[in-house]
Amino acid sequence: MTGLREQQKAQRRRQIEVAAAELFVEKGFADATIEEIARRAMVSAPTVYNYYGTKGDLLLALVARGEEGIAAHMPDFEARAAVEEPVDLVTAVIASNVRDTLSALSRELWGHVVAFVATSPDPEVAPKYLNTIAEGLAAAIESVLRAYQASGRVIDAVNARETAYMLTRLERIHFLNFVYLKSMTLEALEAAIAADVAVVMAGITRPAASGRA
C-alpha cells in the first residue's frame, strides 16, 4: 500500500509540474496562479501548496527536474572514461546536461526562471537555485576528471573539484546567452561550450601514451 501511495504522489507531482510549466509559458510566471495550475493538473489548490509550498518553490522544482538525468548517467560517464578522449567526454557530459535541462524546461520557461531568481526578495532563492543547477553537473565532471587522473590522462596536481565547478560556470554563462539571444541555436550553444572545454582540457591533459611522466 505504501508503494502505491508513493506512486500516486509521484504521479500528482508530475501532473502539477506539467501544468505549471505550460501555464508559466502561456501566462508568464507572475500571472499564473496556483489555483489555475491546480485546475489544469486536476488536483486541489491545497494539494499544490502541500507539495511545493509556494509558486516559486514549484518553479525551482521544475529546474531540479532537469538536473535529475546527470546523476543517472554518471556510471556510464565513468565507464566511458576508459575509452574516450578526456576533452570529448567532458564535452559530452556537459552537452547531456544541457539537453536534459531543455527537455524539462523550454527555452521560454528558462527566461521566467532567470527573471524570478533575479527579482525575488527572498535571500534564499538565489543560493538554492545556483546549488540546484551546479551541483549535479559539477559532480559528474569531477567524477570523470578523477577517473582520468587515475589513468594518468589528467595531471595529478589538478584540483578536479575546482576545475569541474569552473567548467560548470562557463557552461551556465553560455546557457544564459542561449536563453537571452533568441537567434542562438542549440548547435551554436554546444559549439561555444565545446570551445571552452577544449581550452581548459588542453592545459590539464596528457597524451594517451605518456602515463604519469
C-alpha positions in Angstrom: 0.0 0.0 0.0 2.8 2.4 0.8 4.4 1.8 -2.6 1.1 2.6 -4.3 0.7 5.8 -2.3 4.2 6.9 -3.3 3.4 6.2 -7.0 0.2 8.2 -6.7 2.1 11.1 -5.1 4.8 11.0 -7.8 2.1 11.0 -10.5 0.4 14.0 -8.9 3.7 15.8 -8.7 4.3 15.2 -12.4 0.8 16.4 -13.3 1.3 19.6 -11.3 4.7 20.2 -12.8 3.5 19.7 -16.3 0.5 22.0 -15.7 2.8 24.7 -14.1 5.3 24.6 -17.0 2.5 25.1 -19.5 0.9 27.9 -17.6 4.2 29.7 -16.9 4.9 29.8 -20.6 1.3 30.7 -21.6 0.6 33.4 -19.0 4.0 34.2 -17.5 5.2 33.2 -14.1 3.9 36.3 -12.4 0.3 36.0 -13.8 -0.2 32.2 -13.5 -1.9 31.3 -10.2 -1.7 28.2 -8.0 -5.5 27.8 -8.5 -5.1 27.7 -12.3 -2.3 25.2 -12.0 -4.3 23.1 -9.7 -7.3 23.1 -12.1 -5.2 22.1 -15.1 -3.5 19.4 -13.1 -6.9 18.2 -11.8 -5.9 18.5 -8.1 -6.9 20.9 -5.4 -5.0 24.1 -4.7 -4.2 22.9 -1.2 -2.5 19.8 -2.7 -0.2 22.1 -4.7 0.6 24.2 -1.7 1.2 21.0 0.4 3.6 19.6 -2.2 5.5 22.7 -3.1 4.8 25.5 -0.5 4.9 28.5 -2.9 4.8 29.1 -6.6 8.5 30.0 -6.5 9.3 26.6 -5.0 7.2 24.9 -7.7 9.3 26.8 -10.4 12.5 25.7 -8.7 11.2 22.1 -8.6 11.0 22.2 -12.4 14.6 23.3 -12.5 15.6 20.4 -10.3 13.7 18.0 -12.5 16.0 19.0 -15.4 19.1 18.1 -13.3 18.0 14.5 -12.4 19.4 12.9 -15.6 23.0 13.8 -14.9 23.1 11.7 -11.8 21.6 8.7 -13.6 24.2 9.0 -16.4 27.2 9.2 -14.0 28.1 5.4 -14.0 28.1 5.5 -17.8 30.3 8.5 -18.0 32.8 6.9 -15.6 32.9 3.8 -17.7 33.4 5.8 -20.9 36.5 7.5 -19.4 38.4 4.2 -20.1 37.9 4.5 -23.9 37.2 8.2 -24.8 39.4 11.2 -25.0 39.1 13.5 -22.0 38.1 16.6 -24.0 35.4 14.6 -25.9 33.9 13.0 -22.8 33.8 16.2 -20.7 32.1 18.0 -23.6 29.6 15.1 -23.9 28.8 15.3 -20.1 28.0 18.9 -20.4 26.0 18.5 -23.6 24.0 15.8 -22.0 23.1 18.1 -19.1 22.1 20.8 -21.5 19.8 18.5 -23.3 18.3 17.2 -20.1 17.7 20.7 -18.9 15.9 21.8 -22.0 13.8 18.6 -22.1 12.5 19.6 -18.6 12.1 23.3 -19.2 11.7 25.0 -22.5 13.8 28.0 -23.5 10.9 30.3 -22.9 10.3 28.9 -19.4 14.0 29.4 -18.6 13.5 33.1 -19.2 10.9 33.1 -16.4 13.2 31.2 -14.1 16.0 33.6 -14.6 13.7 36.6 -14.1 12.2 35.1 -10.9 15.6 34.3 -9.4 16.9 37.8 -10.2 14.0 39.7 -8.7 12.9 37.5 -5.8 13.1 39.4 -2.5 13.8 36.1 -0.7 17.5 35.8 0.0 17.4 32.0 0.0 16.1 31.7 -3.6 19.3 32.5 -5.5 21.6 30.2 -3.4 19.0 27.4 -3.7 18.8 27.9 -7.5 22.5 28.1 -8.0 23.1 25.0 -6.0 20.4 23.1 -7.9 21.9 23.9 -11.3 25.5 23.5 -10.4 25.9 20.5 -8.0 24.9 17.7 -10.3 26.8 18.7 -13.4 29.9 19.7 -11.3 29.8 16.3 -9.6 29.7 14.4 -12.9 32.5 16.4 -14.4 34.6 15.9 -11.2 34.0 12.2 -11.3 35.2 12.0 -14.9 38.3 14.1 -14.2 39.2 11.9 -11.3 38.8 8.8 -13.5 41.2 10.4 -15.9 43.6 11.3 -13.1 43.6 7.6 -12.1 44.6 6.6 -15.6 47.2 9.3 -15.9 45.4 11.2 -18.6 44.7 14.3 -16.4 47.6 15.8 -14.4 47.5 14.7 -10.7 48.1 18.2 -9.4 44.8 19.5 -11.0 42.1 20.2 -8.5 39.3 18.2 -10.0 36.6 19.7 -7.9 37.5 23.3 -8.7 38.0 22.6 -12.4 34.6 20.9 -12.5 33.0 24.0 -11.0 34.8 26.3 -13.3 33.6 24.3 -16.3 30.1 24.3 -14.9 30.2 28.1 -14.5 31.4 28.5 -18.1 28.5 26.3 -19.3 26.0 28.4 -17.4 27.2 31.6 -18.9 26.7 30.2 -22.4 23.4 28.8 -21.4 22.2 32.2 -20.3 23.3 33.6 -23.7 21.2 30.9 -25.2 18.2 32.0 -23.1 18.6 35.7 -23.9 19.7 35.5 -27.5 16.8 34.1 -29.4 18.8 33.8 -32.6 21.3 31.5 -31.0 20.8 27.9 -32.0 21.3 24.8 -29.8 24.1 23.8 -32.1 25.8 27.2 -31.6 25.4 26.8 -27.8 27.0 23.4 -27.9 29.8 24.6 -30.1 30.6 27.5 -27.7 30.7 25.1 -24.8 32.9 22.7 -26.7 35.4 25.5 -27.5 35.7 26.5 -23.8 36.1 22.8 -22.7 38.9 22.4 -25.3 40.8 25.3 -24.0 40.6 24.1 -20.4 41.3 20.5 -21.1 44.3 21.3 -23.3 46.1 22.7 -20.2 45.5 19.7 -17.9 45.5 16.6 -20.2 48.4 14.3 -21.0 48.7 12.4 -24.3 47.4 8.9 -24.1 50.8 7.2 -24.2 52.7 9.3 -21.7 51.2 7.9 -18.5 52.4 9.9 -15.4 55.7 11.0 -16.7 
